[in-house]
Amino acid sequence: LSNTITSPKGSIPKKTRPGIDSKHITRVGYNIVTNQSHRTGKIEPLSKRTHGLRAEKDYRDFDIVSNEYVEDHDGKSSADMQESRRKAAETFHAKRDFDPVKGMFYNPDKEDEFMRTREEKAADNNLTMMHRLPLSYKVSDGMLYNIINGEVVQPEHLEHHEHLLDRRRNLHKRNYKTQAEQRAHGELKQDNENERRLARISHARYTQEQTRGYNVVNQTKLNQAPKPHKFYPKKKESVWEAMQKSKRSPK
């Protein structure tokens, strides 16, 4: 075995490249600056620029001299501007998320989502706080309705609160009535007890004073005294007098 070439010379074809006209150093058949044909010297339409070293697909739609598109420059420029803004926005948002000066996210959708989430959390925190408050505060007048404009905030709790107040008022009314009855009964019982206690004193004890007709201490008559004696024991009735009294009394 050896590295010597045994194939005859000229058996391998050589690849040749077509020559380029030294007058026009270009790979297309027209001037890329002026769009002028090298053969005819005229500016031909785009559909006829098929001659040259390249195919028609190598045609450039943008004129680097006038810096404009050959066709529909306004529409394509607007599309390029929108695409550039979109790519710039994607690059910007990929590197930056929050604006510390304005205190908000650069992306408006993300800012709206953050605000909505914060409102939901605030509502949950308020509800949790309300559950932790004592019952006396949750059912107070200031929590059931607005004391300024009268707007009802918790209608169910307000109805129950009014029911409890009505029951308390009715209970007080019954208590007042019962107390008045008990007071009248107590006063009557006290008067009866006083009469019974004084009735135990003999009538003869005051007979001499009543017969004299005046008080021996201040020398005032009993009937004309500024503060006459409130009670004198009555003379005990005999059996006959009691029978006559009960007989005269209507049945």
Number of C-alpha atoms within 10 A of each C-alpha: 3 5 5 6 7 7 8 7 8 7 7 8 7 7 6 6 6 7 6 11 9 7 7 12 9 14 14 20 19 23 16 16 10 12 17 16 18 15 10 9 11 12 15 13 8 13 7 9 19 16 13 15 12 13 12 15 7 10 13 12 12 13 15 12 9 9 9 15 16 12 11 9 14 11 11 13 13 11 12 12 12 12 12 12 12 12 12 12 13 12 11 12 14 9 8 12 13 15 11 8 6 8 8 16 17 16 14 10 10 14 14 13 10 14 13 12 12 12 11 12 12 12 12 12 12 12 11 11 10 13 11 10 10 9 10 8 12 16 16 13 13 13 15 21 18 12 11 7 7 9 11 15 13 13 12 10 17 18 12 12 16 11 12 12 12 12 12 12 12 12 12 12 12 12 12 12 12 12 12 12 12 12 12 12 11 12 12 12 12 12 11 12 12 11 13 11 10 14 16 9 13 14 13 13 11 13 14 9 13 14 8 11 14 16 13 10 6 8 10 14 15 16 11 9 13 9 8 11 9 5 9 15 16 13 11 12 10 9 9 9 11 11 11 11 12 11 10 8 7 6 5
